[in-house]
Amino acid sequence: MRSPHPENKGSNMMTTSTLQQKVVQHSPSQGPGRPDVWGIYEPDTGSIQYICADPATNKAALIDVVWNFDPKNYRFSTESMDQVMGLVHEHGLEVAWVLDTHPHADHIMASAHLKERTGACNAIGDKVGEITKIWAEIYNLPDAFDPVRDFDRLFADGETFQIGELEVRVKLSPGHTLGSVTYVCGDAAFTHDTLMQPDVGTSRADFPGGNTESLWDSIMEILTLPPETRLFVGHDYGTDSRNTPMWEATVAAHRADNKHVRDGTNREDWIKRRAARDASLPLPERILAALQINLRGGRLPPTEGDGHAYLKLPVNRF
């Protein structure tokens, strides 16, 4: 398995590592106003997909679900979204929302397919429009991307919506991208590519439109949530000493133990280290395909005269 955001590449992983398996974990509701959360690990990209459900009504949101993509053969498959939908049916849930936290660089979003399969509204943060302008120039595709066309809702910072009886608040959390959002639902927050697990640290901020200083500010705001808040991160690749994927830790755990941003960390020191680390990282291998699709809400470009879709890849831009 390759790490698309290679924050940590364990060199001593056992061949039986669960980092190579489709792990599912349930984080149960701890009372009224608090959601049930299922995390579904996607091993090819180290991505975590989420089901956030209201136990009172069985209404649910699907967050950051993957449309599987083979970058060697440029073929797509649906096993990850099928697995997520299997859990939805197993637990008698009704999908109310299909959500993404940002236009992903490491995997293809399943948003459009899940919208079609469930009839639910799909949504993302409203600053995706600014991200499309950056990438439309990189791809030289000035008219290709239209978030208003491809998403039912574009959430503004501070906007709220419902999953059954649960209120969800949208927090703009820029840095990894300029338009990343965190979804806060009761005692759960889906923090996308800001934080990694405490034993790994934080995520990169060097993609076009990303910003290290903004990422620090976003993380600090997330860590002001109540100490018992469950933070669900976007990726995990294990460590040299941990070969089981993990994606949940409380605000208190991050403030005490996150190796990059625990309490007492100096902002300028972190920014310097983060920028130096990012400068050493390669582009994720799926990024140039992924963003061209994700900025269409997970849709392929229109088919051409032969009935096939084609992607356009920029040369010598990175």
C-alpha positions as CSV (number, residue, x, y, z in Angstrom):
1,M,0.0,0.0,0.0
2,R,1.3,3.5,-0.9
3,S,0.5,6.4,1.3
4,P,-1.1,9.2,-0.8
5,H,-0.3,11.7,1.9
6,P,2.8,9.9,3.1
7,E,3.0,11.5,6.6
8,N,4.3,8.2,7.9
9,K,5.5,5.2,6.1
10,G,6.1,2.4,8.5
11,S,9.2,0.4,7.5
12,N,8.6,-2.6,9.7
13,M,5.0,-3.4,8.9
14,M,4.0,-7.1,9.2
15,T,2.6,-8.7,6.1
16,T,-0.6,-9.5,7.9
17,S,-1.1,-5.9,8.8
18,T,-4.7,-4.8,9.0
19,L,-3.6,-1.6,7.2
20,Q,-4.2,-3.8,4.1
21,Q,-7.7,-4.8,5.1
22,K,-11.2,-3.2,4.9
23,V,-11.5,-2.5,8.7
24,V,-14.9,-1.3,10.1
25,Q,-15.3,0.1,13.6
26,H,-18.4,1.4,15.4
27,S,-18.2,4.3,17.8
28,P,-21.6,4.1,19.6
29,S,-23.7,7.0,20.7
30,Q,-23.2,8.0,24.3
31,G,-26.6,9.5,24.8
32,P,-29.2,12.0,23.4
33,G,-27.9,14.4,20.8
34,R,-24.8,12.2,20.1
35,P,-24.5,10.3,16.9
36,D,-23.6,6.7,16.2
37,V,-20.5,6.7,13.9
38,W,-19.1,3.9,11.8
39,G,-15.6,4.3,10.3
40,I,-14.8,2.2,7.2
41,Y,-11.1,2.0,6.3
42,E,-10.2,2.0,2.6
43,P,-6.8,0.4,2.4
44,D,-5.7,1.4,-1.1
45,T,-5.6,5.1,-0.1
46,G,-5.6,5.0,3.7
47,S,-8.9,6.9,3.6
48,I,-11.5,6.7,6.3
49,Q,-15.2,6.8,5.2
50,Y,-17.9,7.6,7.7
51,I,-21.5,6.9,8.5
52,C,-22.9,9.4,11.0
53,A,-26.4,8.4,12.2
54,D,-29.1,9.7,14.5
55,P,-30.0,6.8,16.8
56,A,-33.5,8.3,17.4
57,T,-34.6,8.4,13.8
58,N,-32.0,6.2,11.9
59,K,-31.3,9.0,9.5
60,A,-27.7,9.1,8.4
61,A,-25.1,11.0,6.5
62,L,-22.3,9.4,4.5
63,I,-19.0,11.3,4.7
64,D,-16.0,11.2,2.3
65,V,-17.0,7.9,0.7
66,V,-14.5,6.5,-1.9
67,W,-15.2,5.6,-5.6
68,N,-12.4,3.1,-6.1
69,F,-9.8,3.9,-8.8
70,D,-6.9,1.8,-10.1
71,P,-4.3,4.4,-11.2
72,K,-2.4,1.8,-13.2
73,N,-5.2,0.8,-15.5
74,Y,-7.5,3.8,-15.1
75,R,-10.4,1.6,-14.1
76,F,-13.1,2.4,-11.6
77,S,-15.0,0.0,-9.3
78,T,-17.6,0.4,-6.5
79,E,-16.5,-2.0,-3.7
80,S,-16.0,0.8,-1.1
81,M,-19.4,2.5,-1.7
82,D,-21.0,-1.0,-1.8
83,Q,-19.5,-1.8,1.5
84,V,-20.8,1.4,3.0
85,M,-24.2,0.9,1.6
86,G,-24.2,-2.7,3.0
87,L,-23.7,-1.3,6.5
88,V,-26.5,1.2,5.9
89,H,-28.9,-1.6,5.0
90,E,-27.6,-3.9,7.8
91,H,-28.4,-1.3,10.5
92,G,-31.7,-0.1,9.0
93,L,-30.5,3.4,8.2
94,E,-31.9,6.0,5.8
95,V,-29.4,8.2,4.0
96,A,-30.3,11.8,4.3
97,W,-27.0,13.4,3.2
98,V,-24.0,12.6,1.1
99,L,-21.2,14.8,2.4
100,D,-17.6,15.6,1.5
101,T,-15.2,17.6,3.6
102,H,-13.2,18.9,0.6
103,P,-12.3,18.0,-3.0
104,H,-9.9,15.1,-2.2
105,A,-6.5,14.8,-3.8
106,D,-5.9,11.1,-2.9
107,H,-9.2,9.4,-3.8
108,I,-12.1,9.8,-6.1
109,M,-15.3,10.9,-4.3
110,A,-18.4,8.7,-4.6
111,S,-20.8,11.7,-4.1
112,A,-22.6,11.6,-7.5
113,H,-23.0,7.8,-7.4
114,L,-24.3,7.8,-3.9
115,K,-26.7,10.7,-4.6
116,E,-28.1,8.6,-7.5
117,R,-28.3,5.4,-5.4
118,T,-29.9,7.0,-2.3
119,G,-31.8,10.0,-3.5
120,A,-30.1,12.1,-0.8
121,C,-28.7,15.6,-1.2
122,N,-25.0,15.9,-1.8
123,A,-23.0,18.7,-0.3
124,I,-19.6,20.3,0.3
125,G,-18.2,23.6,1.6
126,D,-19.1,26.7,-0.5
127,K,-15.4,27.7,-1.0
128,V,-15.1,24.8,-3.5
129,G,-15.9,27.5,-6.1
130,E,-12.6,29.2,-5.3
131,I,-10.8,25.8,-5.6
132,T,-12.3,25.2,-9.0
133,K,-10.8,28.4,-10.3
134,I,-7.3,27.3,-9.3
135,W,-7.6,23.9,-10.9
136,A,-9.5,25.1,-14.0
137,E,-6.4,27.2,-14.8
138,I,-4.0,24.3,-14.0
139,Y,-6.0,22.0,-16.3
140,N,-6.8,24.8,-18.8
141,L,-10.4,23.8,-18.6
142,P,-12.1,27.2,-18.0
143,D,-15.7,25.9,-18.3
144,A,-15.4,22.4,-16.9
145,F,-16.3,22.9,-13.2
146,D,-19.6,24.2,-11.8
147,P,-20.2,23.3,-8.1
148,V,-23.7,24.8,-8.3
149,R,-24.5,22.2,-11.0
150,D,-22.8,19.3,-9.3
151,F,-23.8,19.7,-5.6
152,D,-27.2,20.2,-4.0
153,R,-25.8,22.3,-1.2
154,L,-22.7,24.4,-0.8
155,F,-22.3,25.0,3.0
156,A,-21.1,28.4,4.3
157,D,-19.0,28.6,7.5
158,G,-21.3,28.4,10.5
159,E,-24.3,27.0,8.6
160,T,-26.3,24.2,10.2
161,F,-28.4,21.3,8.9
162,Q,-30.1,18.3,10.4
163,I,-29.5,14.6,10.4
164,G,-32.8,13.4,11.8
165,E,-33.0,15.1,15.2
166,L,-29.3,15.9,15.3
167,E,-28.0,19.3,14.4
168,V,-24.7,19.5,12.4
169,R,-22.6,22.7,12.3
170,V,-20.3,23.4,9.4
171,K,-16.9,24.9,10.4
172,L,-14.6,26.2,7.7
173,S,-11.2,24.6,8.3
174,P,-8.8,25.8,5.6
175,G,-5.2,24.9,5.3
176,H,-5.1,21.5,3.6
177,T,-7.3,23.1,1.0
178,L,-8.7,26.6,1.1
179,G,-12.2,25.3,1.3
180,S,-12.0,22.3,3.7
181,V,-14.8,22.1,6.2
182,T,-15.3,20.2,9.5
183,Y,-18.7,18.7,10.3
184,V,-19.6,19.0,14.0
185,C,-22.5,16.8,15.1
186,G,-23.1,16.5,18.9
187,D,-19.9,15.1,20.4
188,A,-18.5,14.1,17.0
189,A,-16.4,16.2,14.6
190,F,-15.2,15.0,11.2
191,T,-12.0,16.9,10.8
192,H,-10.9,15.7,7.4
193,D,-7.2,16.3,6.5
194,T,-6.2,18.6,9.3
195,L,-5.2,16.3,12.1
196,M,-3.9,12.7,11.9
197,Q,-4.0,10.4,14.8
198,P,-2.0,11.7,17.9
199,D,0.9,9.3,17.2
200,V,1.2,10.7,13.7
201,G,0.5,14.4,14.1
202,T,-1.0,16.6,11.4
203,S,-1.7,16.7,7.6
204,R,0.0,18.4,4.7
205,A,-0.8,21.9,3.4
206,D,1.2,22.2,0.2
207,F,-1.4,21.6,-2.5
208,P,-2.5,24.6,-4.7
209,G,-4.6,26.8,-2.4
210,G,-3.3,25.2,0.8
211,N,-1.6,27.2,3.5
212,T,0.4,26.1,6.5
213,E,-0.5,29.1,8.7
214,S,-4.2,28.6,8.0
215,L,-3.9,24.9,8.8
216,W,-2.4,25.7,12.2
217,D,-5.3,28.2,12.9
218,S,-7.9,25.6,11.8
219,I,-6.4,22.9,14.1
220,M,-6.3,25.3,17.0
221,E,-10.0,26.1,16.5
222,I,-10.9,22.4,16.4
223,L,-9.0,21.8,19.6
224,T,-11.2,24.4,21.4
225,L,-14.1,22.0,21.1
226,P,-15.1,20.3,24.4
227,P,-12.4,17.9,25.6
228,E,-14.7,14.8,25.2
229,T,-15.4,15.5,21.6
230,R,-14.6,12.6,19.3
231,L,-12.4,13.7,16.5
232,F,-12.6,11.5,13.3
233,V,-9.7,12.1,11.0
234,G,-9.5,11.6,7.2
235,H,-6.6,9.2,6.9
236,D,-4.4,6.8,8.7
237,Y,-1.3,4.9,7.4
238,G,-0.1,3.4,10.7
239,T,3.4,4.0,12.1
240,D,6.6,2.0,12.5
241,S,5.1,0.5,15.7
242,R,1.4,0.4,14.8
243,N,0.0,-1.8,12.0
244,T,-3.7,-1.4,12.8
245,P,-5.6,1.6,11.3
246,M,-7.0,4.1,13.8
247,W,-9.1,7.2,13.2
248,E,-10.8,8.3,16.5
249,A,-9.4,10.2,19.4
250,T,-10.8,12.9,21.7
251,V,-9.9,16.6,21.8
252,A,-8.3,15.9,25.2
253,A,-6.1,13.1,23.7
254,H,-4.9,15.3,20.9
255,R,-4.1,18.2,23.3
256,A,-2.2,15.9,25.5
257,D,-0.4,13.6,23.1
258,N,-0.6,14.8,19.4
259,K,3.1,14.7,18.4
260,H,2.8,17.9,16.4
261,V,0.3,20.1,18.1
262,R,-0.1,19.0,21.8
263,D,-0.6,21.8,24.3
264,G,2.5,24.0,24.6
265,T,3.6,23.6,20.9
266,N,4.9,26.8,19.5
267,R,3.1,28.1,16.4
268,E,6.2,29.3,14.5
269,D,8.1,26.1,15.2
270,W,5.3,24.0,14.0
271,I,4.8,26.0,10.8
272,K,8.5,25.7,10.0
273,R,8.5,22.0,10.6
274,R,5.3,21.4,8.6
275,A,6.6,23.4,5.7
276,A,9.9,21.6,5.6
277,R,8.1,18.2,5.8
278,D,5.7,19.1,3.0
279,A,8.5,20.2,0.8
280,S,9.8,16.6,0.9
281,L,6.5,14.9,0.0
282,P,5.6,13.8,-3.5
283,L,2.2,14.5,-5.1
284,P,-0.3,11.8,-4.3
285,E,-0.4,9.4,-7.3
286,R,-4.1,9.9,-7.9
287,I,-4.3,13.7,-7.6
288,L,-4.3,14.7,-11.2
289,A,-7.1,12.3,-12.0
290,A,-8.9,12.8,-8.7
291,L,-9.4,16.5,-8.8
292,Q,-10.5,16.6,-12.4
293,I,-13.4,14.3,-11.3
294,N,-14.0,15.5,-7.7
295,L,-14.4,19.1,-8.8
296,R,-17.3,17.7,-10.9
297,G,-18.8,16.2,-7.7
298,G,-17.4,12.7,-8.5
299,R,-18.5,12.7,-12.2
300,L,-16.4,11.8,-15.1
301,P,-16.0,14.3,-17.9
302,P,-18.6,14.2,-20.7
303,T,-18.2,11.3,-23.0
304,E,-16.7,12.1,-26.5
305,G,-17.9,10.9,-29.9
306,D,-16.7,7.4,-29.3
307,G,-18.7,7.0,-26.1
308,H,-15.7,7.1,-23.8
309,A,-14.6,9.7,-21.2
310,Y,-11.1,11.1,-21.2
311,L,-9.1,13.0,-18.6
312,K,-6.7,15.9,-19.3
313,L,-3.4,15.8,-17.5
314,P,-1.1,18.9,-17.2
315,V,2.5,18.4,-18.0
316,N,5.4,20.1,-16.2
317,R,3.1,22.0,-13.8
318,F,4.4,20.3,-10.6
